[in-house]
Amino acid sequence: MSFKTIFFVTTLITIITAIISCSSNSSETVYQQHGPIKNASADKVISNSPLPKGAKPLHSLPENIIEYVKKYYPGYSIIIAVADPLCSGGDAIDVSIVKTNSPDFSLIFKPDGTFVQQEEDIPLSSAPSQIQSILKGNYSDYSPRNQIEKLTLADKSVQYSVDLIKDNISKEVIFSAKGSIVCEN
């Protein structure tokens, strides 16, 4: 694995572990394996490391999610999956995948395994100019992160997710490719 991949995996696991330990009463489900899925069958996936409290091994992910990754992202490995609500409401599973010398993605699925979207971190400067203008005008008292997420939905349309911070308040705003607000929470 490349240094970038190792760093990403280590950082992601550390963040997830910190979140879990800080919110031990949380009902979030975390699926984790220390090491990627390499075998063709989910029942052959075994984690040799102890999992954080409340975590489930990746082999308990719905089989259709694992099959989707194998079919549409050949060569990618699932490193972690976390229950994560959609901005518009509803439960979802955020599946992080990596591949050496390729971009890392988060894939979002409904609990039944239906694919919702692919998320890719991109620089804020890559956002369409309409979105940058709205951020400067409507959210001038908030600070955006330097990276945003480019969301490619199941229907191939594109949206952008921006995390904003003001004092201790954080907000997620999702924009259409043309700059209209799709969701804010």
Buried (B, 14 or more C-beta within 10 A) or exposed (E): EEEEBEEBBEEBBEEBBEBBEEEEEEEBBBBBBEBBBEEEEBEEBEBEEEBBEBBBBBBEBBEEBBEBBBEEBEEBBBBBBBBBEBBEEEEBBBBBBBBEEEEBBBBBBBEEBBBBBBBBBBEBEEBBEBBBEBBEEEBEEBEBEEBBBBBBEEEEEBBBBBBBEEEEEEBEBBBBBEBEEBBBE
